[in-house]
Amino acid sequence: MENFELARDIVICISGVVVSITVLFITVLVYLLYKKAKAVLTTLEATSSTVYQMSATVKEEIVEPVLRFAAMVRGIMDGIDFVTKFFHKKEGRSDV
């Protein structure tokens, strides 16, 4: 009976050591993964900030002036169409 109790105690101790080493190993892996993920997220944040600044600059320097120019051209075209329609209607009247 003593041998059985001794074997049981040894198995319990070995199991405790194996579980402790496994928990320590998993903890180290999780920490390394966290460190790597944090570095990737920091880089991604910096990249997204740069992309945001570039898109804001493109919007201010290119898109808005082009839209203003297009609106001005559209206004001029509408004005020309209005004037030409106005004079074409007057020329087409036969009761004057």
C-alpha positions as CSV (number, residue, x, y, z in Angstrom):
1,M,0.0,0.0,0.0
2,E,2.9,2.3,0.7
3,N,4.2,1.9,-2.8
4,F,0.9,2.9,-4.2
5,E,0.7,6.0,-2.1
6,L,4.3,6.9,-3.0
7,A,3.5,6.4,-6.7
8,R,0.3,8.5,-6.4
9,D,2.3,11.3,-4.7
10,I,5.0,11.2,-7.4
11,V,2.3,11.3,-10.2
12,I,0.6,14.3,-8.5
13,C,3.9,16.1,-8.2
14,I,4.9,15.4,-11.8
15,S,1.5,16.4,-13.0
16,G,1.7,19.7,-11.0
17,V,5.1,20.4,-12.6
18,V,3.9,19.6,-16.1
19,V,0.8,21.8,-15.6
20,S,2.9,24.7,-14.2
21,I,5.4,24.5,-17.1
22,T,2.5,24.3,-19.6
23,V,0.8,27.4,-18.1
24,L,4.2,29.2,-18.1
25,F,4.8,28.3,-21.7
26,I,1.3,29.5,-22.8
27,T,1.7,32.7,-20.8
28,V,5.0,33.4,-22.6
29,L,3.4,32.7,-26.0
30,V,0.4,35.0,-25.3
31,Y,2.8,37.7,-24.2
32,L,4.9,37.4,-27.3
33,L,1.7,37.4,-29.4
34,Y,0.5,40.5,-27.6
35,K,3.8,42.3,-28.2
36,K,3.7,41.4,-31.9
37,A,0.1,42.5,-32.3
38,K,0.7,45.7,-30.4
39,A,3.6,46.6,-32.8
40,V,1.4,45.7,-35.8
41,L,-1.5,47.8,-34.5
42,T,0.8,50.8,-33.8
43,T,2.1,50.6,-37.4
44,L,-1.4,50.3,-38.7
45,E,-2.5,53.3,-36.7
46,A,0.4,55.4,-38.1
47,T,-0.4,54.2,-41.6
48,S,-4.1,55.0,-41.3
49,S,-3.2,58.5,-40.0
50,T,-0.9,59.1,-43.0
51,V,-3.6,57.9,-45.4
52,Y,-6.2,60.2,-43.8
53,Q,-3.9,63.2,-44.1
54,M,-3.1,62.4,-47.7
55,S,-6.8,62.0,-48.6
56,A,-7.6,65.3,-46.8
57,T,-4.9,67.0,-48.8
58,V,-6.1,65.5,-52.1
59,K,-9.6,66.7,-51.3
60,E,-8.5,70.2,-50.4
61,E,-6.0,70.7,-53.2
62,I,-7.5,68.7,-56.1
63,V,-11.1,67.7,-55.7
64,E,-12.6,70.9,-54.4
65,P,-11.0,73.2,-57.1
66,V,-12.1,70.8,-59.8
67,L,-15.6,70.7,-58.4
68,R,-15.7,74.5,-58.3
69,F,-14.4,74.7,-61.8
70,A,-17.0,72.2,-63.0
71,A,-19.8,74.1,-61.3
72,M,-18.6,77.3,-62.9
73,V,-18.5,75.7,-66.3
74,R,-21.9,74.2,-65.7
75,G,-23.3,77.6,-64.7
76,I,-21.8,79.2,-67.8
77,M,-23.3,76.4,-70.0
78,D,-26.7,76.8,-68.4
79,G,-26.5,80.6,-68.9
80,I,-25.6,80.2,-72.6
81,D,-28.4,77.7,-73.0
82,F,-30.9,80.1,-71.4
83,V,-29.8,83.0,-73.5
84,T,-29.9,81.0,-76.7
85,K,-33.4,79.6,-75.9
86,F,-34.6,83.1,-75.0
87,F,-33.5,84.5,-78.4
88,H,-34.6,81.5,-80.4
89,K,-38.1,81.8,-79.0
90,K,-38.2,85.5,-79.8
91,E,-37.0,84.9,-83.4
92,G,-39.6,82.1,-83.9
93,R,-42.7,84.3,-83.0
94,S,-44.8,85.2,-86.0
95,D,-47.3,87.6,-84.3
96,V,-44.8,90.5,-83.7
